[in-house]
Amino acid sequence: MYRNSDNWILHADVYGTTEGFEVVVDMPGVVREDIELEVTPLTVKVWGVRKTPCRGATALAIEIQTGRFQREIHLPCRVDTSSVSAELKVGVLFIKLAKQKPVKVAVPVQSEENL
């Protein structure tokens, strides 16, 4: 069985907590140096490359996808991008995100009499 090895799909789960979100991305065989991560208030983007494990050998059957990958995950509400943490453990990337705290703004109310 042979497969195209470019642009394989990462599988990810998103969990909600009282403080924020935890994103869990399955990426066996990918080393930390080959992972890029970008977080905006509403998205998590993960991209990189999984390299072929056997260099210099002729592939007879290929089922493990290699090559470049990219995944964008949309979040249900805004997160604080200054408090993101990520850890790669046993082929799984764990990303912790804190919900953005609401900003309280006092708005003076005008009336026609004040104008």
Secondary structure as GFF3:
##gff-version 3
##sequence-region A 1 115
A	DSSP	beta_strand	11	16	.	.	.	ID=ss1
A	DSSP	beta_strand	20	26	.	.	.	ID=ss2
A	DSSP	three_ten_helix	32	34	.	.	.	ID=ss3
A	DSSP	beta_strand	35	39	.	.	.	ID=ss4
A	DSSP	beta_strand	43	50	.	.	.	ID=ss5
A	DSSP	beta_strand	67	74	.	.	.	ID=ss6
A	DSSP	beta_strand	79	89	.	.	.	ID=ss7
A	DSSP	beta_strand	92	99	.	.	.	ID=ss8
A	DSSP	three_ten_helix	112	114	.	.	.	ID=ss9
###
